[in-house]
Amino acid sequence: MRLLIADDDRALGSFLARGLEKDGHEVTVTTDGEMAMEAVRRDLPEMAVLDLNLPRRDGTEVLEFLRSITQDVPILILTARQEPETRLKCLEMGADDFMQKPFSFAELRARCRALGRRRAPGLVLRSGDVELNRVEHTVTRRGEQVTLTNREFALLEQLLLHRGHAVSRAALLDGVWNMSPDAGTNVVDVYINYLRRKLQDGMPRPDGESAAPLIQTVRGLGYRIGAQL
């Protein structure tokens, strides 16, 4: 399982990584909130262990960001904060478990195993009425199945992974087509149009009301799904 650890204590992060790797996890360690969010954008983890006292971006911001992308990634908060309201706030924001420092590593391993067993069978990315299942390789809009080619699926997946942020054409060329940004091709724009057609983007809703565009063109930057975060 791909596991993200975000803790400003480098020694503790390394210790946790070594121990959890013995359980078969592929562990990424970050030491501040901005790094953690970038790691999420780059490769959505299958579980996360978050400290709250992170530099640059607080752990609650990382928790909120992760939950804005998916409800399916188990999140364990690991913190020295003692206030009961902190625990309550994190659980209300979508954390699955909460441990206070100092802690027993054996207990943390057991809790990670329990969260892994409870994990949803597939990671689902959502924005509005669009759902993309990364395991089953399916896309639905308003509950209706949408048939996409592999490239179209990968393009939509990249946009949803960065929901709320503009993704440049260069980044999409690299992430979806493994092409250099200097390739001099309009393939990204062509496939964005394919996606818009298949998702009926901009078409009136069944109730006749006009719908805001799902895939937004951000002038000078690229494309974005969802409101800016």
Backbone as CSV, one residue per row, in Angstrom:
resi,resn,N_x,N_y,N_z,CA_x,CA_y,CA_z,C_x,C_y,C_z
1,MET,0.842,-1.182,0.000,0.000,0.000,0.000,0.889,1.248,0.000
2,ARG,0.556,2.226,-0.846,1.303,3.484,-0.872,0.876,4.339,0.325
3,LEU,1.828,4.653,1.198,1.522,5.336,2.450,2.301,6.641,2.525
4,LEU,1.613,7.727,2.834,2.235,9.039,2.985,2.370,9.371,4.467
5,ILE,3.585,9.760,4.877,3.819,10.245,6.239,4.197,11.717,6.144
6,ALA,3.507,12.570,6.891,3.837,13.997,6.954,4.135,14.348,8.403
7,ASP,5.405,14.578,8.715,5.819,14.910,10.085,7.088,15.759,10.006
8,ASP,7.116,16.872,10.743,8.277,17.760,10.655,9.502,17.200,11.365
9,ASP,9.343,16.142,12.127,10.468,15.480,12.808,11.060,14.444,11.843
10,ARG,12.179,14.793,11.230,12.772,13.906,10.213,13.133,12.540,10.794
11,ALA,13.690,12.539,11.996,14.094,11.272,12.605,12.880,10.382,12.847
12,LEU,11.792,10.979,13.328,10.582,10.196,13.550,10.006,9.695,12.239
13,GLY,10.020,10.551,11.235,9.507,10.136,9.923,10.282,8.948,9.367
14,SER,11.611,8.995,9.506,12.449,7.882,9.029,12.172,6.609,9.819
15,PHE,12.016,6.763,11.137,11.715,5.614,11.990,10.385,4.969,11.586
16,LEU,9.354,5.793,11.388,8.054,5.270,10.983,8.141,4.582,9.614
17,ALA,8.879,5.204,8.694,9.004,4.630,7.352,9.649,3.247,7.404
18,ARG,10.746,3.125,8.166,11.429,1.832,8.251,10.500,0.772,8.826
19,GLY,9.783,1.133,9.873,8.899,0.151,10.499,7.733,-0.240,9.617
20,LEU,7.114,0.735,8.939,5.945,0.444,8.110,6.323,-0.236,6.795
21,GLU,7.543,0.024,6.316,8.003,-0.683,5.117,8.143,-2.178,5.374
22,LYS,8.425,-2.552,6.624,8.506,-3.976,6.965,7.148,-4.661,6.850
23,ASP,6.073,-3.865,6.920,4.736,-4.416,6.734,4.319,-4.430,5.269
24,GLY,5.260,-4.072,4.379,4.978,-4.135,2.950,4.501,-2.841,2.339
25,HIS,4.490,-1.750,3.118,4.034,-0.473,2.579,5.147,0.199,1.764
26,GLU,4.727,0.942,0.755,5.640,1.810,-0.001,5.465,3.209,0.581
27,VAL,6.474,3.700,1.320,6.299,4.882,2.158,6.988,6.106,1.556
28,THR,6.262,7.222,1.528,6.815,8.523,1.174,6.773,9.394,2.428
29,VAL,7.918,10.010,2.783,7.995,10.860,3.967,8.151,12.314,3.536
30,THR,7.312,13.193,4.079,7.429,14.627,3.841,7.533,15.334,5.189
31,THR,8.166,16.510,5.183,8.433,17.191,6.456,7.709,18.526,6.584
32,ASP,6.888,18.888,5.618,6.048,20.077,5.776,4.761,19.890,4.977
33,GLY,3.784,20.739,5.263,2.467,20.571,4.657,2.456,20.779,3.158
34,GLU,3.271,21.729,2.673,3.311,21.978,1.227,3.866,20.772,0.492
35,MET,4.935,20.168,1.049,5.498,18.953,0.457,4.473,17.825,0.453
36,ALA,3.718,17.719,1.539,2.705,16.661,1.623,1.638,16.831,0.556
37,MET,1.174,18.077,0.348,0.155,18.323,-0.667,0.694,18.061,-2.072
38,GLU,1.954,18.416,-2.295,2.559,18.137,-3.598,2.685,16.634,-3.825
39,ALA,3.029,15.875,-2.772,3.108,14.415,-2.890,1.748,13.828,-3.229
40,VAL,0.687,14.394,-2.662,-0.676,13.933,-2.968,-1.011,14.212,-4.422
41,ARG,-0.648,15.414,-4.901,-0.932,15.759,-6.301,-0.178,14.843,-7.259
42,ARG,1.059,14.506,-6.880,1.908,13.709,-7.759,1.452,12.261,-7.840
43,ASP,1.080,11.689,-6.712,0.685,10.277,-6.676,-0.202,10.069,-5.453
44,LEU,-1.497,10.004,-5.664,-2.445,9.898,-4.559,-2.121,8.680,-3.698
45,PRO,-1.878,8.874,-2.387,-1.548,7.730,-1.530,-2.780,6.882,-1.248
46,GLU,-2.536,5.695,-0.720,-3.634,4.810,-0.327,-3.897,4.875,1.176
47,MET,-3.007,5.568,1.911,-3.198,5.822,3.330,-2.273,6.970,3.699
48,ALA,-2.663,7.760,4.729,-1.828,8.886,5.145,-1.753,8.943,6.673
49,VAL,-0.556,9.241,7.175,-0.325,9.496,8.601,0.136,10.947,8.702
50,LEU,-0.682,11.804,9.331,-0.422,13.240,9.325,-0.170,13.776,10.727
51,ASP,0.933,14.506,10.874,1.129,15.342,12.052,0.346,16.634,11.814
52,LEU,-0.002,17.333,12.871,-0.733,18.594,12.720,0.191,19.800,12.706
53,ASN,1.287,19.746,13.463,2.191,20.897,13.569,3.224,20.871,12.447
54,LEU,2.758,21.124,11.225,3.641,21.093,10.064,3.991,22.517,9.628
55,PRO,5.226,22.752,9.179,5.575,24.055,8.617,4.863,24.289,7.282
56,ARG,4.771,25.548,6.896,4.246,26.017,5.614,2.740,25.782,5.470
57,ARG,2.269,24.570,5.641,0.837,24.275,5.653,0.539,23.393,6.854
58,ASP,-0.433,23.798,7.685,-0.793,23.019,8.862,-1.372,21.672,8.447
59,GLY,-1.245,20.696,9.349,-1.767,19.360,9.054,-3.254,19.346,8.752
60,THR,-4.016,20.264,9.371,-5.454,20.307,9.082,-5.707,20.755,7.641
61,GLU,-4.811,21.597,7.092,-4.943,22.002,5.690,-4.688,20.808,4.766
62,VAL,-3.704,19.993,5.129,-3.421,18.795,4.325,-4.606,17.832,4.396
63,LEU,-5.160,17.670,5.596,-6.338,16.818,5.772,-7.494,17.323,4.908
64,GLU,-7.743,18.623,4.944,-8.831,19.194,4.151,-8.580,19.002,2.656
65,PHE,-7.329,19.197,2.231,-6.975,19.031,0.821,-7.195,17.593,0.362
66,LEU,-6.730,16.642,1.180,-6.910,15.231,0.825,-8.399,14.884,0.705
67,ARG,-9.188,15.362,1.653,-10.612,15.050,1.636,-11.345,15.754,0.500
68,SER,-10.786,16.862,-0.009,-11.404,17.533,-1.154,-11.231,16.714,-2.431
69,ILE,-10.234,15.811,-2.419,-9.956,14.989,-3.595,-10.675,13.655,-3.516
70,THR,-10.623,13.014,-2.357,-11.206,11.680,-2.223,-11.637,11.438,-0.779
71,GLN,-12.689,10.661,-0.627,-13.148,10.227,0.684,-12.611,8.836,1.027
72,ASP,-11.858,8.236,0.116,-11.519,6.824,0.245,-10.142,6.542,0.846
73,VAL,-9.313,7.565,1.009,-7.980,7.350,1.577,-8.062,7.409,3.103
74,PRO,-7.720,6.328,3.814,-7.717,6.370,5.286,-6.664,7.355,5.784
75,ILE,-7.047,8.178,6.759,-6.137,9.190,7.301,-6.049,9.019,8.813
76,LEU,-4.814,8.834,9.308,-4.551,8.736,10.740,-3.808,9.989,11.178
77,ILE,-4.365,10.723,12.129,-3.708,11.905,12.679,-2.806,11.471,13.829
78,LEU,-1.524,11.901,13.778,-0.538,11.576,14.808,0.043,12.892,15.312
79,THR,-0.308,13.302,16.521,0.032,14.656,16.965,0.322,14.719,18.463
80,ALA,1.063,15.757,18.845,1.326,16.016,20.269,0.248,16.902,20.879
81,ARG,-0.655,17.413,20.061,-1.697,18.281,20.607,-2.622,17.468,21.523
82,GLN,-2.971,18.060,22.646,-3.710,17.336,23.675,-5.177,17.759,23.790
83,GLU,-5.552,18.885,23.180,-6.895,19.421,23.392,-7.959,18.486,22.816
84,PRO,-8.988,18.150,23.604,-10.062,17.278,23.103,-10.740,17.842,21.858
85,GLU,-10.826,19.184,21.764,-11.495,19.776,20.603,-10.695,19.565,19.316
86,THR,-9.373,19.387,19.458,-8.552,19.118,18.267,-8.915,17.759,17.676
87,ARG,-9.030,16.767,18.533,-9.433,15.430,18.082,-10.800,15.478,17.407
88,LEU,-11.737,16.174,18.045,-13.087,16.260,17.507,-13.090,16.957,16.152
89,LYS,-12.329,18.059,16.041,-12.272,18.804,14.782,-11.732,17.929,13.648
90,CYS,-10.641,17.204,13.935,-10.034,16.355,12.897,-10.997,15.260,12.448
91,LEU,-11.680,14.635,13.382,-12.629,13.584,13.024,-13.789,14.159,12.217
92,GLU,-14.231,15.363,12.580,-15.315,15.995,11.822,-14.865,16.380,10.424
93,MET,-13.571,16.664,10.252,-13.040,17.020,8.937,-12.801,15.802,8.055
94,GLY,-12.928,14.602,8.626,-12.800,13.409,7.807,-11.667,12.479,8.165
95,ALA,-10.918,12.767,9.251,-9.877,11.827,9.681,-10.534,10.530,10.157
96,ASP,-9.850,9.416,9.919,-10.393,8.110,10.303,-9.935,7.667,11.688
97,ASP,-8.797,8.180,12.128,-8.269,7.768,13.435,-7.382,8.892,13.963
98,PHE,-7.097,8.849,15.259,-6.369,9.929,15.917,-5.521,9.326,17.028
99,MET,-4.203,9.590,17.003,-3.296,9.131,18.051,-2.492,10.309,18.566
100,GLN,-2.238,10.290,19.881,-1.444,11.346,20.490,-0.018,10.869,20.735
101,LYS,0.940,11.781,20.587,2.328,11.516,20.946,2.515,11.808,22.427
102,PRO,3.364,11.054,23.112,4.104,9.867,22.662,3.161,8.689,22.432
103,PHE,3.605,7.756,21.595,2.726,6.678,21.177,3.496,5.364,21.109
104,SER,2.766,4.298,21.065,3.351,2.969,20.880,3.382,2.656,19.390
105,PHE,4.572,2.328,18.869,4.654,2.007,17.444,3.861,0.740,17.125
106,ALA,3.856,-0.204,18.043,3.081,-1.434,17.811,1.598,-1.102,17.644
107,GLU,1.108,-0.150,18.444,-0.296,0.242,18.313,-0.536,0.963,16.992
108,LEU,0.407,1.833,16.603,0.241,2.532,15.331,0.198,1.548,14.163
109,ARG,1.081,0.551,14.185,1.063,-0.471,13.124,-0.278,-1.185,13.092
110,ALA,-0.795,-1.516,14.278,-2.073,-2.222,14.344,-3.199,-1.348,13.794
111,ARG,-3.159,-0.065,14.116,-4.202,0.833,13.617,-4.118,1.003,12.105
112,CYS,-2.901,1.064,11.578,-2.733,1.152,10.122,-3.276,-0.101,9.435
113,ARG,-3.008,-1.257,10.026,-3.534,-2.499,9.449,-5.057,-2.493,9.478
114,ALA,-5.639,-2.007,10.586,-7.100,-1.959,10.690,-7.683,-1.001,9.665
115,LEU,-7.046,0.151,9.480,-7.534,1.105,8.484,-7.419,0.520,7.083
116,GLY,-6.335,-0.222,6.834,-6.169,-0.851,5.526,-7.258,-1.868,5.236
117,ARG,-7.670,-2.599,6.264,-8.736,-3.591,6.065,-10.071,-2.916,5.782
118,ARG,-10.274,-1.721,6.367,-11.545,-1.030,6.181,-11.571,-0.190,4.911
119,ARG,-10.424,-0.061,4.245,-10.331,0.819,3.081,-11.318,0.404,2.003
120,ALA,-11.917,1.401,1.360,-12.855,1.122,0.272,-12.144,0.343,-0.822
121,PRO,-12.871,-0.542,-1.535,-12.233,-1.383,-2.530,-11.618,-0.623,-3.694
122,GLY,-12.071,0.580,-3.958,-11.482,1.352,-5.043,-11.370,2.809,-4.659
123,LEU,-10.310,3.485,-5.123,-10.149,4.902,-4.870,-10.989,5.660,-5.884
124,VAL,-11.856,6.518,-5.386,-12.774,7.242,-6.258,-12.475,8.727,-6.172
125,LEU,-12.259,9.353,-7.331,-12.058,10.792,-7.405,-13.375,11.420,-7.841
126,ARG,-13.730,12.541,-7.209,-15.026,13.159,-7.490,-14.883,14.657,-7.679
127,SER,-15.733,15.190,-8.526,-15.939,16.634,-8.616,-17.369,16.844,-9.082
128,GLY,-18.179,17.418,-8.212,-19.589,17.591,-8.551,-20.248,16.252,-8.790
129,ASP,-20.867,16.098,-9.968,-21.574,14.850,-10.276,-20.738,13.890,-11.098
130,VAL,-19.430,14.125,-11.179,-18.522,13.236,-11.912,-17.745,12.380,-10.925
131,GLU,-17.704,11.079,-11.162,-16.936,10.150,-10.332,-16.038,9.297,-11.216
132,LEU,-14.780,9.180,-10.810,-13.812,8.350,-11.526,-13.253,7.330,-10.556
133,ASN,-13.430,6.046,-10.875,-12.910,4.961,-10.040,-11.586,4.503,-10.632
134,ARG,-10.496,4.720,-9.877,-9.157,4.441,-10.401,-8.852,2.952,-10.467
135,VAL,-9.547,2.142,-9.679,-9.308,0.705,-9.683,-10.164,0.022,-10.749
136,GLU,-11.457,0.336,-10.755,-12.358,-0.284,-11.726,-12.265,0.364,-13.110
137,HIS,-11.556,1.485,-13.180,-11.332,2.194,-14.447,-12.668,2.591,-15.088
138,THR,-13.536,3.186,-14.273,-14.851,3.607,-14.753,-15.074,5.079,-14.429
139,VAL,-15.924,5.707,-15.235,-16.309,7.097,-15.022,-17.820,7.194,-15.135
140,THR,-18.436,7.929,-14.212,-19.870,8.192,-14.307,-20.110,9.687,-14.162
141,ARG,-21.191,10.148,-14.778,-21.663,11.519,-14.555,-23.169,11.471,-14.344
142,ARG,-23.605,12.068,-13.253,-25.010,12.023,-12.830,-25.492,10.577,-12.737
143,GLY,-24.567,9.689,-12.348,-24.905,8.282,-12.183,-24.881,7.470,-13.451
144,GLU,-24.667,8.131,-14.600,-24.647,7.432,-15.884,-23.212,7.128,-16.298
145,GLN,-23.011,5.911,-16.812,-21.687,5.490,-17.253,-21.221,6.324,-18.446
146,VAL,-19.947,6.732,-18.411,-19.330,7.457,-19.525,-18.170,6.614,-20.032
147,THR,-18.180,6.284,-21.310,-17.128,5.448,-21.892,-16.004,6.332,-22.415
148,LEU,-14.797,6.141,-21.867,-13.630,6.918,-22.271,-12.530,5.997,-22.779
149,THR,-11.716,6.515,-23.691,-10.512,5.792,-24.079,-9.507,5.871,-22.935
150,ASN,-8.431,5.089,-23.027,-7.414,5.102,-21.973,-6.799,6.493,-21.803
151,ARG,-6.530,7.186,-22.916,-5.940,8.526,-22.834,-6.924,9.519,-22.221
152,GLU,-8.182,9.432,-22.620,-9.191,10.324,-22.061,-9.334,10.094,-20.562
153,PHE,-9.323,8.827,-20.163,-9.421,8.485,-18.736,-8.227,9.065,-17.979
154,ALA,-7.017,8.876,-18.524,-5.802,9.368,-17.856,-5.815,10.888,-17.757
155,LEU,-6.333,11.568,-18.771,-6.411,13.029,-18.753,-7.382,13.499,-17.681
156,LEU,-8.558,12.887,-17.620,-9.536,13.245,-16.597,-8.985,12.947,-15.202
157,GLU,-8.292,11.827,-15.065,-7.702,11.455,-13.774,-6.707,12.513,-13.313
158,GLN,-5.850,12.993,-14.219,-4.875,14.017,-13.853,-5.552,15.303,-13.402
159,LEU,-6.605,15.700,-14.097,-7.323,16.919,-13.719,-8.003,16.765,-12.361
160,LEU,-8.575,15.580,-12.098,-9.242,15.347,-10.818,-8.244,15.226,-9.671
161,LEU,-7.078,14.666,-9.941,-6.045,14.570,-8.906,-5.584,15.959,-8.458
162,HIS,-5.684,16.929,-9.368,-5.278,18.298,-9.055,-6.503,19.204,-8.915
163,ARG,-7.616,18.630,-8.475,-8.876,19.368,-8.424,-8.718,20.700,-7.698
164,GLY,-9.221,21.755,-8.339,-9.120,23.081,-7.757,-7.883,23.844,-8.180
165,HIS,-6.985,23.197,-8.935,-5.748,23.834,-9.384,-5.624,23.717,-10.902
166,ALA,-5.129,24.767,-11.525,-4.889,24.717,-12.966,-3.699,23.804,-13.253
167,VAL,-3.865,22.924,-14.233,-2.788,22.025,-14.651,-2.328,22.486,-16.021
168,SER,-1.052,22.736,-16.171,-0.531,23.269,-17.425,-0.553,22.213,-18.529
169,ARG,-0.558,22.681,-19.757,-0.484,21.762,-20.897,0.804,20.952,-20.852
170,ALA,1.903,21.612,-20.417,3.187,20.904,-20.320,3.099,19.754,-19.323
171,ALA,2.466,19.994,-18.167,2.330,18.945,-17.154,1.447,17.813,-17.659
172,LEU,0.395,18.153,-18.414,-0.487,17.120,-18.947,0.207,16.320,-20.044
173,LEU,0.991,16.984,-20.872,1.759,16.265,-21.895,2.687,15.247,-21.247
174,ASP,3.352,15.666,-20.167,4.285,14.775,-19.478,3.552,13.657,-18.745
175,GLY,2.470,14.009,-18.015,1.794,13.025,-17.173,0.921,12.041,-17.920
176,VAL,0.335,12.465,-19.036,-0.603,11.599,-19.772,0.047,10.959,-20.988
177,TRP,0.860,11.748,-21.711,1.443,11.226,-22.959,2.934,10.928,-22.832
178,ASN,3.539,11.293,-21.692,4.981,11.113,-21.511,5.762,11.801,-22.627
179,MET,5.295,12.997,-22.974,5.919,13.772,-24.042,6.549,15.030,-23.472
180,SER,7.572,15.529,-24.149,8.223,16.766,-23.749,7.289,17.942,-23.996
181,PRO,7.340,18.960,-23.118,6.515,20.148,-23.351,6.898,20.896,-24.615
182,ASP,8.065,20.561,-25.174,8.515,21.206,-26.413,8.081,20.428,-27.648
183,ALA,7.174,19.465,-27.478,6.792,18.603,-28.606,6.051,19.368,-29.702
184,GLY,5.499,20.528,-29.388,4.829,21.332,-30.401,3.571,20.681,-30.934
185,THR,2.720,20.189,-30.045,1.494,19.512,-30.460,0.313,20.099,-29.705
186,ASN,-0.866,20.046,-30.317,-2.089,20.522,-29.654,-2.933,19.358,-29.149
187,VAL,-2.286,18.200,-28.904,-3.016,16.992,-28.513,-3.799,17.206,-27.216
188,VAL,-3.263,18.013,-26.282,-3.976,18.253,-25.030,-5.308,18.937,-25.300
189,ASP,-5.284,19.985,-26.107,-6.517,20.720,-26.410,-7.519,19.842,-27.144
190,VAL,-7.010,19.000,-28.051,-7.892,18.094,-28.797,-8.597,17.138,-27.843
191,TYR,-7.833,16.557,-26.904,-8.427,15.583,-25.978,-9.317,16.250,-24.934
192,ILE,-9.012,17.487,-24.578,-9.923,18.225,-23.692,-11.281,18.368,-24.372
193,ASN,-11.287,18.647,-25.659,-12.551,18.754,-26.394,-13.274,17.410,-26.445
194,TYR,-12.513,16.312,-26.622,-13.136,14.979,-26.587,-13.822,14.759,-25.239
195,LEU,-13.090,15.083,-24.149,-13.651,14.886,-22.804,-14.911,15.720,-22.614
196,ARG,-14.854,16.970,-23.019,-16.015,17.848,-22.846,-17.239,17.289,-23.561
197,ARG,-17.039,16.768,-24.762,-18.170,16.200,-25.515,-18.740,14.984,-24.801
198,LYS,-17.856,14.074,-24.388,-18.331,12.831,-23.778,-18.970,13.068,-22.409
199,LEU,-18.480,14.065,-21.687,-19.053,14.380,-20.385,-20.223,15.352,-20.490
200,GLN,-20.549,15.745,-21.739,-21.625,16.713,-21.974,-21.390,17.969,-21.146
201,ASP,-20.147,18.399,-21.153,-19.747,19.555,-20.358,-20.369,20.822,-20.934
202,GLY,-21.066,21.574,-20.091,-21.711,22.799,-20.535,-23.116,22.609,-21.058
203,MET,-23.540,21.339,-21.187,-24.904,21.071,-21.651,-25.883,21.319,-20.507
204,PRO,-27.137,21.680,-20.818,-28.132,21.887,-19.754,-28.334,20.621,-18.935
205,ARG,-28.607,20.784,-17.654,-28.898,19.657,-16.788,-30.275,19.094,-17.118
206,PRO,-30.571,17.873,-16.634,-31.884,17.263,-16.911,-33.049,18.138,-16.486
207,ASP,-32.832,19.002,-15.454,-33.926,19.866,-15.006,-34.061,21.120,-15.851
208,GLY,-33.213,21.230,-16.897,-33.298,22.359,-17.802,-32.438,23.541,-17.408
209,GLU,-31.872,23.503,-16.195,-31.027,24.595,-15.741,-29.665,24.522,-16.438
210,SER,-29.074,25.688,-16.676,-27.743,25.705,-17.266,-26.721,25.259,-16.238
211,ALA,-25.707,24.547,-16.684,-24.694,24.011,-15.775,-23.375,24.742,-15.986
212,ALA,-22.667,25.014,-14.889,-21.341,25.608,-15.002,-20.404,24.594,-15.651
213,PRO,-19.438,25.056,-16.443,-18.529,24.108,-17.088,-17.731,23.312,-16.068
214,LEU,-17.598,22.028,-16.317,-16.812,21.172,-15.436,-15.327,21.431,-15.639
215,ILE,-14.878,21.393,-16.890,-13.468,21.612,-17.231,-13.307,23.072,-17.636
216,GLN,-12.574,23.804,-16.830,-12.408,25.240,-17.065,-11.072,25.515,-17.743
217,THR,-11.088,26.401,-18.722,-9.854,26.874,-19.338,-9.332,28.056,-18.532
218,VAL,-8.110,27.955,-18.037,-7.495,29.027,-17.255,-6.466,29.706,-18.156
219,ARG,-6.809,30.893,-18.597,-5.979,31.587,-19.590,-4.525,31.707,-19.132
220,GLY,-3.631,31.286,-19.991,-2.205,31.385,-19.717,-1.656,30.308,-18.797
221,LEU,-2.541,29.447,-18.268,-2.092,28.404,-17.336,-2.375,27.005,-17.843
222,GLY,-3.625,26.719,-18.183,-3.975,25.372,-18.625,-5.436,25.094,-18.363
223,TYR,-5.719,23.964,-17.710,-7.102,23.557,-17.468,-7.274,23.193,-16.000
224,ARG,-8.519,23.364,-15.527,-8.808,23.105,-14.123,-10.206,22.501,-13.993
225,ILE,-10.329,21.557,-13.065,-11.632,21.044,-12.649,-11.863,21.482,-11.211
226,GLY,-13.028,22.014,-10.918,-13.364,22.404,-9.552,-12.915,23.807,-9.234
227,ALA,-13.495,24.359,-8.160,-13.169,25.714,-7.740,-11.727,25.794,-7.280
228,GLN,-11.115,26.968,-7.442,-9.722,27.147,-7.033,-9.593,26.978,-5.537
229,LEU,-8.590,26.182,-5.107,-8.356,25.938,-3.677,-7.347,26.945,-3.138
